[in-house]
Amino acid sequence: MKAVITVVEKVTSEAHIDIPDGLSEPEIRQHIVDLYNSGEMQFDMNIFQADFESISAKIIKTQSEDEA
């Protein structure tokens, strides 16, 4: 018998960016979104946090088990 295990985690990474002075809150949000969408935002490769979401298993019968 075989099992396929699926683990779902939510991974949180950090990015340190400079925000121009004088931006309003909506402009700061847009600046961050623009950096992210352009690929210019570089995330630290160390995982800041990983939260366990779920685990599931699917049992797969092998051909030899069907014959037994």
Sequence and secondary structure as in RCSB ss.txt:
>XXXX:A:sequence
MKAVITVVEKVTSEAHIDIPDGLSEPEIRQHIVDLYNSGEMQFDMNIFQADFESISAKIIKTQSEDEA
>XXXX:A:secstr
 EEEEEEEEEEE  B     TT  HHHHHHHHHHHHHHT   B SS SEEEEEEEEEEEE  HHHHH 
